[in-house]
Amino acid sequence: MKVIIFNDTQNFNGSLNFLNERFSRKNKRFWDYKKYIPFLLEKIKLLDSFNEENIELKKVYFYEGRYSNNLIKNAKWSCNQKIQELNRMIYKEQQLLNLISQERTSSKRLRRKVNDHVNGIKEEFENKRKYILKYIEKQARQFEGQKVLFSELDSNPLIDIKSTPLKQSEGEVRQKGVDVLLTTDLVHLAHTEAYDIAIILSGDTDIIEAVRLIKSMGKTPIIFSYHTPGNPKKSNISDLMNVGKFINLKDFTNEEIEKMSELREKDE
């Protein structure tokens, strides 16, 4: 039976974020495609409906938003604008504190109350500034990491990268259009008989109609994602789990997760 893996990397990484809550800070994991691809293939061979000797991996598609130099440049500019505005707000609050400290007519109790209020606002602004600085540093690191990963993936004949340009708005980097690429490939490759089994590493319900369609065409969709019954905040899948064969990453043991991943070098 011919197998293609459709990997929505952002969504699959979201599952790992939930799984990482099990591990201590120094033991956080990151997915290693050299490990999880063969592991998941072995996992489906254990399903009752398959003969393990007939499973043949034909292709792995990685669907991901692609960074660019211009994206990082524009995101940095937007973040710097936000930081400048926060600096102005912090300065104004400090000026107000200075004025209050010089005020002798107000009661000590009132001055203390206003001081606490203004200091709280200053702390909130300063925390936002720190978050923005860390955010843009993280995006720059991810850009460099993506370049290394894509270069490595490009050298593997079994793997194709399907990417759309990442978008940024007011410093926030977002992925757009990846689900469209994935659903198009799911349906097109089913029509061309390129696979019998689609391993889908995603919980994105935007692809639900495509999954229903390929199932009606006699294909077997197997969905790997993370779901906590009754708790949507601890899940990145909902209706999709009822369409094809669903394997819940939440049920994987720590040992299984370790077999699919590597230790992160640092906790970001």
C-alpha positions as CSV (number, residue, x, y, z in Angstrom):
1,M,0.0,0.0,0.0
2,K,1.4,3.4,-1.0
3,V,1.8,6.0,1.7
4,I,2.2,9.7,1.5
5,I,2.8,11.8,4.7
6,F,1.2,15.3,4.7
7,N,2.9,17.3,7.4
8,D,1.4,20.7,8.4
9,T,4.5,21.6,10.4
10,Q,3.1,24.5,12.4
11,N,0.1,22.4,13.5
12,F,2.3,19.3,14.2
13,N,4.6,21.6,16.3
14,G,1.5,22.7,18.2
15,S,0.9,19.2,19.3
16,L,4.5,19.0,20.6
17,N,3.9,22.2,22.6
18,F,1.2,20.3,24.5
19,L,3.3,17.2,24.9
20,N,6.2,19.3,26.2
21,E,4.2,20.3,29.2
22,R,5.0,16.8,30.5
23,F,8.7,17.5,30.5
24,S,10.9,19.6,32.7
25,R,12.5,22.7,31.3
26,K,15.8,21.0,30.6
27,N,14.0,18.1,28.9
28,K,11.8,19.9,26.4
29,R,11.8,18.2,23.0
30,F,11.7,19.2,19.3
31,W,10.5,17.0,16.5
32,D,13.2,15.3,14.4
33,Y,11.8,14.2,11.0
34,K,14.5,11.6,10.7
35,K,13.0,9.9,13.7
36,Y,9.3,10.6,13.6
37,I,8.8,9.6,9.9
38,P,10.0,6.0,10.4
39,F,8.3,5.8,13.8
40,L,4.9,6.8,12.5
41,L,5.2,4.3,9.7
42,E,5.9,1.6,12.2
43,K,3.0,2.8,14.2
44,I,0.4,2.4,11.4
45,K,1.8,-1.1,10.6
46,L,0.4,-2.1,14.0
47,L,-3.2,-1.2,13.0
48,D,-5.4,-4.3,12.4
49,S,-6.4,-3.3,8.9
50,F,-2.9,-3.2,7.4
51,N,-0.3,-5.8,6.4
52,E,3.0,-4.3,7.5
53,E,4.9,-5.9,4.6
54,N,2.7,-3.9,2.1
55,I,3.4,-0.4,3.5
56,E,5.6,1.6,1.2
57,L,6.4,5.3,1.8
58,K,6.2,7.2,-1.5
59,K,6.6,10.8,-0.4
60,V,6.6,13.2,2.5
61,Y,5.3,16.8,2.0
62,F,6.2,19.5,4.4
63,Y,3.7,22.4,4.5
64,E,5.2,25.5,6.1
65,G,5.2,29.3,5.9
66,R,8.5,30.5,4.5
67,Y,10.6,33.3,6.1
68,S,12.3,35.9,4.0
69,N,14.8,38.7,4.6
70,N,12.1,41.3,3.8
71,L,9.7,39.7,6.3
72,I,12.2,39.9,9.1
73,K,13.2,43.4,8.2
74,N,9.6,44.6,8.1
75,A,8.8,42.8,11.4
76,K,11.8,44.4,13.1
77,W,10.7,47.8,11.9
78,S,7.1,47.3,13.2
79,C,8.4,46.0,16.5
80,N,10.8,49.0,16.9
81,Q,7.8,51.3,16.3
82,K,5.9,49.6,19.1
83,I,9.0,49.8,21.4
84,Q,9.4,53.5,20.7
85,E,5.7,54.1,21.6
86,L,6.1,52.1,24.8
87,N,9.2,54.1,25.7
88,R,7.2,57.3,25.3
89,M,4.5,55.9,27.5
90,I,6.9,54.8,30.2
91,Y,8.6,58.2,30.1
92,K,5.2,59.9,30.6
93,E,4.4,57.7,33.5
94,Q,7.8,58.4,35.1
95,Q,7.1,62.2,34.6
96,L,3.8,61.7,36.4
97,L,5.6,59.9,39.3
98,N,8.1,62.7,39.6
99,L,5.3,65.2,39.7
100,I,3.4,63.3,42.4
101,S,6.5,62.9,44.5
102,Q,6.8,66.7,44.5
103,E,3.2,67.3,45.4
104,R,2.9,68.2,49.1
105,T,-0.8,69.1,49.3
106,S,-2.1,65.5,48.7
107,S,-2.3,63.0,51.5
108,K,0.4,60.4,51.9
109,R,-2.3,57.7,51.4
110,L,-3.4,59.2,48.1
111,R,0.2,59.7,46.9
112,R,1.0,56.0,47.8
113,K,-2.1,54.8,45.9
114,V,-1.3,56.8,42.8
115,N,2.4,55.7,43.0
116,D,1.3,52.0,43.1
117,H,-1.1,52.5,40.2
118,V,1.5,54.3,38.0
119,N,4.2,51.8,38.9
120,G,1.9,49.0,37.9
121,I,1.3,50.6,34.5
122,K,5.0,51.2,34.0
123,E,5.7,47.5,34.8
124,E,3.0,46.4,32.3
125,F,4.6,48.6,29.5
126,E,8.1,47.3,30.4
127,N,6.9,43.7,30.2
128,K,5.4,44.3,26.8
129,R,8.6,45.9,25.6
130,K,10.6,42.8,26.8
131,Y,8.1,40.5,25.1
132,I,8.4,42.3,21.8
133,L,12.2,42.2,21.9
134,K,12.1,38.4,22.6
135,Y,9.6,37.9,19.9
136,I,11.6,39.4,17.1
137,E,14.7,37.6,18.4
138,K,12.8,34.4,18.2
139,Q,11.6,35.1,14.7
140,A,15.2,35.8,13.5
141,R,16.4,32.6,15.1
142,Q,13.6,30.6,13.5
143,F,14.5,32.1,10.1
144,E,18.1,30.9,10.4
145,G,16.9,27.5,11.6
146,Q,14.4,27.2,8.7
147,K,17.2,28.0,6.2
148,V,19.3,25.1,7.6
149,L,16.3,22.7,7.7
150,F,15.1,23.5,4.2
151,S,18.6,23.0,2.8
152,E,18.7,19.6,4.4
153,L,15.2,18.6,3.3
154,D,15.9,19.7,-0.3
155,S,18.7,17.1,-0.5
156,N,16.2,14.3,0.4
157,P,14.5,12.9,-2.7
158,L,11.6,11.5,-0.6
159,I,10.7,15.0,0.8
160,D,9.1,18.0,-0.9
161,I,8.7,21.4,0.7
162,K,5.4,23.1,0.0
163,S,5.6,26.7,1.3
164,T,3.8,30.0,1.2
165,P,5.3,33.3,2.2
166,L,4.8,34.2,5.9
167,K,2.9,37.4,6.4
168,Q,3.5,40.1,9.0
169,S,1.2,42.7,10.4
170,E,2.2,45.1,13.1
171,G,5.2,42.9,13.9
172,E,3.2,39.7,14.2
173,V,4.3,36.9,11.9
174,R,1.5,34.7,10.6
175,Q,1.1,31.7,8.3
176,K,-1.4,32.0,5.4
177,G,-2.5,29.5,2.7
178,V,-0.8,26.4,3.9
179,D,-4.1,24.6,4.5
180,V,-5.1,25.3,0.9
181,L,-1.9,23.7,-0.4
182,L,-2.4,20.7,1.7
183,T,-6.0,20.1,0.8
184,T,-5.2,20.6,-2.9
185,D,-2.5,18.0,-2.8
186,L,-4.6,15.6,-0.8
187,V,-7.3,15.6,-3.4
188,H,-5.1,15.8,-6.5
189,L,-2.8,13.0,-5.5
190,A,-5.8,10.8,-4.5
191,H,-7.2,11.3,-8.1
192,T,-3.9,10.3,-9.6
193,E,-3.7,7.2,-7.4
194,A,-0.4,8.4,-5.9
195,Y,-1.3,6.9,-2.5
196,D,-3.6,4.5,-0.7
197,I,-2.9,5.8,2.8
198,A,-2.6,9.5,3.7
199,I,-0.8,10.1,7.0
200,I,-1.9,13.6,8.0
201,L,0.1,15.4,10.7
202,S,-2.5,18.1,11.4
203,G,-5.5,18.9,13.4
204,D,-6.6,21.8,11.3
205,T,-10.4,21.5,10.7
206,D,-10.1,23.6,7.5
207,I,-9.0,20.4,5.7
208,I,-12.0,18.3,6.9
209,E,-13.9,18.4,3.6
210,A,-10.8,17.2,1.7
211,V,-10.3,14.4,4.1
212,R,-14.0,13.3,3.7
213,L,-13.5,13.5,-0.1
214,I,-10.4,11.2,-0.2
215,K,-12.1,8.8,2.1
216,S,-15.1,8.6,-0.3
217,M,-12.6,7.8,-3.0
218,G,-11.4,4.7,-1.2
219,K,-8.3,6.3,0.4
220,T,-7.4,5.8,4.1
221,P,-6.7,9.0,6.0
222,I,-4.8,8.5,9.2
223,I,-4.6,11.7,11.4
224,F,-2.0,12.2,14.0
225,S,-2.8,15.1,16.3
226,Y,-3.4,16.1,20.0
227,H,-6.8,16.0,21.6
228,T,-7.9,16.3,25.2
229,P,-11.6,15.3,25.5
230,G,-13.8,18.1,26.8
231,N,-10.9,20.7,26.8
232,P,-10.5,22.6,23.6
233,K,-7.7,24.7,25.1
234,K,-5.6,21.5,25.4
235,S,-6.4,20.3,21.8
236,N,-5.5,21.3,18.3
237,I,-8.2,19.1,16.7
238,S,-12.0,18.8,16.9
239,D,-14.3,17.5,14.2
240,L,-11.4,16.2,12.1
241,M,-10.9,13.3,14.5
242,N,-14.2,11.8,13.5
243,V,-13.5,11.7,9.8
244,G,-10.6,9.3,9.3
245,K,-8.5,7.0,11.5
246,F,-7.4,9.2,14.4
247,I,-4.3,8.5,16.5
248,N,-4.1,10.8,19.6
249,L,-0.6,12.0,20.3
250,K,-1.8,12.7,23.9
251,D,-1.8,8.9,24.4
252,F,1.8,8.5,23.4
253,T,4.1,7.6,26.2
254,N,7.1,9.8,27.1
255,E,9.3,7.0,25.7
256,E,7.5,7.1,22.4
257,I,7.8,10.9,22.2
258,E,11.5,10.7,22.9
259,K,11.9,8.2,20.0
260,M,10.3,10.8,17.7
261,S,12.2,13.8,18.9
262,E,15.4,15.3,20.3
263,L,16.2,17.5,23.3
264,R,16.1,21.2,22.6
265,E,19.4,22.9,23.1
266,K,17.8,25.7,25.0
267,D,14.4,26.6,26.2
268,E,13.1,29.4,24.1
